Amino acid sequence: MTTPEDPWAAQRDASWYDRPDVRTDKVVHVGRPDSMSKCGRSFLNDYMTWDPQDVAEGLRCRSNGCRQAWPTTPAPAAG
């Protein structure tokens, strides 16, 4: 488990939606201590987190907030 000071990344928590979209790939967001994404668009699933350095470039949220929080060293390509 990470502490609030540690950078972390996760996918959105869609468990509370009536019909969450499970057919398409989801982006990974950078997390805040309150379990929201840095872009403010999603609550995150903080039970399954990654080190932001390990998230592939193509899976990273590109919205304002998350985009600035990603490490500058790119992760290896997914695949």
C-alpha positions in Angstrom: 0.0 0.0 0.0 1.3 3.5 -0.8 1.3 6.4 1.5 -0.3 9.8 0.5 3.1 11.2 -0.3 4.0 8.3 -2.7 3.1 8.8 -6.3 0.6 6.1 -7.5 -1.5 5.3 -10.5 -4.7 3.4 -11.0 -7.7 2.9 -13.3 -11.1 4.4 -12.5 -13.4 2.6 -10.1 -16.5 1.9 -12.2 -18.1 -0.5 -9.7 -20.8 2.0 -8.7 -22.1 2.5 -12.3 -25.3 0.7 -13.3 -23.7 -0.5 -16.6 -19.9 0.2 -16.7 -18.2 0.0 -20.1 -16.1 -3.1 -19.8 -15.6 -3.6 -23.6 -12.8 -1.1 -24.2 -9.3 -0.5 -22.7 -9.2 2.1 -19.9 -6.5 4.7 -19.3 -4.5 4.8 -16.1 -4.7 8.0 -14.0 -2.2 9.5 -11.5 -3.8 9.4 -8.0 -4.3 12.0 -5.3 -4.5 11.2 -1.6 -8.3 11.4 -1.7 -8.5 8.6 -4.2 -9.4 11.0 -7.1 -7.4 11.3 -10.2 -5.2 14.3 -10.6 -7.3 15.3 -13.6 -10.4 15.3 -11.3 -12.5 13.1 -13.7 -12.6 9.8 -11.8 -12.6 8.0 -8.5 -9.8 5.5 -8.6 -9.6 1.8 -7.7 -6.9 2.2 -5.0 -6.9 -1.6 -4.4 -4.9 -2.1 -7.6 -2.2 0.5 -8.0 0.9 0.9 -10.1 4.1 2.9 -9.7 3.6 5.7 -12.3 7.0 4.9 -13.8 5.7 1.4 -14.8 2.7 2.6 -16.8 3.2 2.4 -20.5 3.0 5.7 -22.4 -0.1 4.6 -24.4 -2.1 3.8 -21.3 -1.5 7.1 -19.5 -4.3 9.6 -19.1 -3.6 12.7 -21.2 -6.1 15.0 -19.5 -4.8 18.2 -17.8 -3.6 17.3 -14.3 -2.7 13.7 -14.9 -0.6 14.7 -18.0 1.6 17.0 -15.9 2.0 14.4 -13.1 3.4 11.6 -15.2 7.2 10.9 -14.8 9.2 12.3 -17.7 11.1 9.0 -18.2 8.8 7.0 -20.5 7.8 3.5 -19.5 8.5 0.6 -21.9 5.9 0.0 -24.6 2.9 -2.2 -23.6 2.6 -5.4 -25.4 
